[in-house]
Amino acid sequence: GINAEYGEFHRVNFSCFSRPGKVSIMTTKDSGVMNIKKKVANLKIELDEANDRANNAEAILWEKEVTIDKHENDLKAAHQKLSLTEYELDKAESSVSELTTRAEPAEKEAEESQRSMKVFEESLK
């Protein structure tokens, strides 16, 4: 029939719009276009919301990357301080070892002097 030949295109849909005092007659095609426009508008809103969420997530990620960089720098500084402290400890241990080595003969001489003093003191009695 004629409807099959022209399809839904020519069917008439009586719709009222918010124009005061006017009634608009709209075809099914016009109604479909309006539905598509509504869907496009809704998709634009969803896209804007998705972009906002992505921007928020990106800002949070950036803040976390800054925090990670700060912690990495703090860790690097701590490692450098530890290395310096270990170096200073090694130097101190070497100095103590050297002083101990030098002190041993002096300690023996001091002990001998003390024994000599005791012997001398006892000889005076």
Beta strands, then each sheet from edge to edge (+ up, - down):
strand 1: 12-15
strand 2: 24-27
sheet 1: 1+ 2-
end
